[in-house]
């Protein structure tokens, strides 16, 4: 009875964490924040957000599927962000709930959800049309259902299908350690469950990858061609060591490409200090209590597998890339945090309690400050697109039109209602949009007009005579 009451209490606390996560995100990140570049690409699959922007090889259909219930009939940014915020909260609950059946102390689950949900990256992207939070929650749910005393095969397949639908490479990274664990861990092979676990992982991987494979055949001439084109768009995947780039990106920018010339403020590195410390304490606490730490070790293994491609193959960094790893590592970290709390209580250690409280307060303050900062930056930076469009309109550029020039042409063209032709298109565009660059030789005589009052200075519009 006490165990049931404890589990019910932990489930209620998980709901409270989810509600707090959604509310805090809505307060810190304005629901009126204009859609970003990637978000516009996904949303423009639907008529109210047209015209459609180029959908490159690395992108998948997972995020448009999330947007469809709203974006298919309404162009309201606020309504779309409210919908996405509710989806993000639901995903947070579904991602961590399966672990209530696995961890010894049910409180671990809501503490882990709180740790993951406290990150500025998670809070900033909660209401965004981006895949990484759903990849993280799909992975966390899949591992939890995989480890349950009575495996939830449907949950394993569904969680892994979500991961693969959002980012196929992450799906493979999650599936590989789960398949190895099913074969190598004796505790997972009993009672004929080996075949069930293997089948669930395979089914989820196939279901999530199928839309990507079909699109590869229809649009790109096959899987190999799509992979080659995706590799080219991403700057060429190769053996690299981008740990420093990810460290630099801990406080932004949202996309660190390239990261040269950027730096990170020392206090922001607290998460990379706090997380491994708590994970180590959690694993040590389980071993000291002579309890099996196999579930926690598997969550660590899957976290490492999801992070490795971004650390050793991708030549640039974005903070959101590591969200799946952070979510999975939050579970052993929560065990460590609760072990410290328990020690402070049982021994009446005021210094331990004070240090822990100060560390958590500092962590929360730093993360909230970063959310506020980046929400403000994006609000002003995305406003530049409207200012550029105003100058284009003043000088006669109206739909139908085509824009070229800067790397940000796609969102600017979408905002202006213009198309953004491929860079090698032989036809000259209606105008060029450049930032701190000179126009190509064939447009040197075109009239140039500076864009005033922009957040990022140096924008110029070059209009075809």
Secondary structure, 3 states (H helix, E strand, C coil): CHHHHHHHHHHHHHHHHHHHHHHHHHHHCCCCCCCCHHHHHHHCCCHHHCCCCCCCCCCCCHHHHHHHHHHCCCCCHHHHHHHHHHHHHHHHHHHHHHHHHCCCCCHHHHHHHHHHHCCHHHHHHCCCCCCHHHHHHHHHHHHHHHHCCCCCHHHHHHHHHHHHHHCHHHHHHHHHHHHHHHHHCHHHCHHHHHHHHHHHHHHHHHHHHHHHHHHHHHHCCCHHHHHHHHHHHCCCCCCCCCHHHHHHHHHCCCCECCCCCCCCCHHHHHHHHHHHHHHHHHHHHHHHCCCCCHHHHHHHHHHHHHHHHHHHCCCCECHHHHHHHHHHHHHHHHHHHHHHHHHHHHCCCHHHHHHHHHHHHHHHHHHHHHHHHHHHHHHHHHHHHHHHHHHHHHCCCCCCCEEEECCCHHHHHHHHCCECCCCCCCCCCCEEEEECCCCCHHHCCCEEEECCCCCCCCEEEEECC
